[in-house]
Amino acid sequence: MTHDVQRPFGTLYICGTPIGNLKDVTHRLIEVLNAADVIACEDTRRTRKLLSHFRISRPVISVHQHVERERTGGVIDLLSEGKSVAFVSDAGMPVVSDPGAYLVRTVREQGYKIELIPGPSSVSGALALSGFSGDRFVFGGFLPRKPKERRDFFVRWVWPGVAAVFFESPYRVKKSLEDLAKVFPMCEVSLCHEMTKMHESVIWGKVGEVVAGLKGDKLQGEWVIVAYRPPEQDIRDPHEKTNRETRCLRPSP
């Protein structure tokens, strides 16, 4: 175990930003963005829209996933000069299926101060909207693109009594649900879309019913899938070896 040994220089602020509705911004976030010497972000175009909405005028630099490693050094230089840097992703919390892990780890290893400015999260938001038990849950990020890998992925991640949260693009939502239905036909799902926005919607039900209901629909935007297998639907030892043909089983009455 290591403990932070902080240098008396600049501070890196990890900032959560609204996932859709700009009214969800916190007072603390506005204060930090206004006071920061530099704002590091995933996409300068999207971040400038956020800053413009709140009339914040600060220098902005891009630290997206393709340049994170090479530009982390520049952030370290700013901190060494005693400057504060606010780091934001396009929406939600940085690092959670977004860039930032390398930056945060490096800044911590170099001994600079890091502060969290919490904000909205599509992961916890989707879990709350689902109505499934949140006592235990896992977050699997974006689902694999290939069908077989996706089915194997569901076997590893979707456990009885544990809600599993995934991200998916509109182009593969239906295919991913079809694969989930092949592996666990009795699984329940909650699909969250446009969370916090005017057209926020949640589609809930058994995975096969949801697949049938989406037939013919043209889906847009990113979706958050919450999958849940009630404990009573499975009587197998959860540690036994499984494969993609695993099926949910109800105990005999």
N, C-alpha and C positions, 0 to 999 in steps of 0.2 A: 504494500500500500504506500502511495506517495501523497504528500500534502503539498498544497500550493505554497510556493515560496515567492512572494510577489515583489517585483522591483518597484521603486517609487517613480514610475513613469506613467505613460498613458494607459487608458482603459479600453478594452474591447467590450462593447455592449452587444449581446445576442438578442435581437429584437423580434418578437412575434408581431406580425401585421395582419390586418383583416383578411379573411378568406373569401370575402365577397362584398359584404356590406361595410362601407367605410365608416358608418356610425359606430361600429364595434371597436374603433381605435380607442386606446386608453390615454388618459391624461399624461401618464408617465412616459408613454412612447413619444407623444408630441414633444414633451420637455426634452427627452434625450436626443431626438432627431434635430431639434432646434439648436441644441447646445453642442452637438458633435462637430468636430473639426472636419471629418470626412465621413461619408456614408458609403459603405461597401455593399454591393447588391448583386443579385443574380442577373437581372435584366434592367439596364439603366432606363429603358423606355417605360417600363411598367412602374419602376420606383419613382421616376420623375412625375408620373401622373398622380401618385399618392402624395408626393411632396407638394405639387402644385395645388392640389385640392385643399391642403391645409396651410398654404402660403408659406412653405418652408423653403428657404433658399440656402442650400449647402452644397459643397463639392461632392460629386458622385463618381465612384469608380466601379468598374465591373469585376466581379470575382465569381464568374459562373463556373460550372463543372469542368469545362475544357481548359481553363486558365487558372484554376484555383491554386495549384501547386506553385506555378511560376510567379503568381502575384501575391502569395502569402508573404514573401520576403519584403514586398513593398509596404504591407500592412505592419510588419514588424518594425520597419524603419520609422514609420509614423509614430508608433507607440514609443520607440526609443527616444523620439524627440519630445515626448511628453504630450502628444496629441491623442484625442479620444476618437475612436472609430466605432460607428454604429453599423452592425452587420444585419442585413435583412435579406429574405428570399422574396420571391414573387408574391407569395401569400402564405400565411400560417407561420409555423416555427421553422427557422433554418435547421439544417441537418436532417430533419425528418423527411426522408425521401427527397431531399434537396441538398445542394452543396453546403459545405461548411465544416464537416468533420475534420478534415486535414488542417484547416485554418485554426479552428478552436484548439485542437491538440497541440499544434505547433506553438501557438501563443501561450498556452499553459506550460509547455515544456521550457519555454524561454523565460518563464517567471513573471509574465505581465498579468495585471489584474483583469478578471473577466466578470461581468455582471449580466444577469438574466433580466430581460424585460419581457415578461410572459404575455401571451396573446392567444387568440383563437386557434383551434386545431381541428382540422377536418376529421382526425382520427377519433378523438374523444367526442366530437360533435355527432358523428355518425353512430357511435356506440350509444350515446344518450337517446338519439332519435329512434334507434332500432327497437328499444323495449326489451332487448335481451339482457340477461344478467351481466353486469359489468364487474362482478366480484373477481373474475379471472378473465383476461383477454390477451390475445397476441396480435401483433401488427406485422403483416407479411410484406408490406410495401406493394410495388407493382407486380402483377402476376407475370409468369413466363409467357412468351409469345407462342411457343409451339404446343400443340394439343397434348402430346404425351407427357412433356415436361410439366404442363399445367396440371394434369391429372395426378401425377406423382407428387406434385407440390401440395395439392389439396389433401392427399393422404397423410403427408407429413405435418400439415399445419391445422387441419380442421379436426379438433378433438371433442369428444362428448363433454358438454358442460362448460366449454371454454369458447367464448365468442372470438372469431377471427376476422380481422379487419384488413381489407385489401384495396388497392387503387387499381382502376382499369380505365382504358381509353374507350370512347364511344364505338370504335370500330371493332372491339373485341368483347364487349360486355356480354352479348348474347352467346357467343361461342364459349366464353369462360363459364357462364352459367350452365350451358349444355354439358360441358365437361364435368362440372360439379355434380350435376344430376346423374351422370353416368357412374360416378364414384359413390356418392351418398344421396340416393334419390329421396330420402326422407328428411334431408337437411332443410332448415328454414333459412331464409335470407331476407335482408333488408337492403334495398338499393337507395342511396341518398344522392341527390342531384341538386345543384344550385343552392347549396346550404347558405343560409343567412340572406339570400337574395329574394327578390319579389316572387319568383317562380319556384321557390324551394319545393321539392317534392320527395316523397318517400314511397317506395313500392315494397310491400311486405307480403310474405307468404311462403308456402313450400316451394322449393326451387323449381320443380316441374311446372307448377301453376304460374310462377312468375315468367318462366321461359315462354309458356303458351300465351300469356298476356302481352308480351312484348313483340310477338310475331307481327311483322309488317310495320312496326314503329321505326321511325328514323331517329336514332339517338344522337345527341350532341353533347359536347363538353365532357369533362372528366367525371367519373362516377366512383363512389365509395361503396364497396360491397362489404356487408357484415354477414358472415355465415355462422350458423349456430345449430349444433346437434344436441338436443336435450339429452341428459344422461340416461334416461330410461330407454332411449332408442338403441343402445348398444350394450351387449352383455359380454363382449370380448375383453380379454386382458389387454389394457391399453398399451402394454409394452411388447406385445407379440408382434412378430414380423408380418407386415401387410403388403399388399400390392394395389395397383390401381383398380382392381376388380372388387375391392372391399365393398360390402354393402352394410347399411344400417340394419340392425335386427331388433325387433321389439321382444321383450321377455314374454314367455307364454303365460296366459292368465292362470 
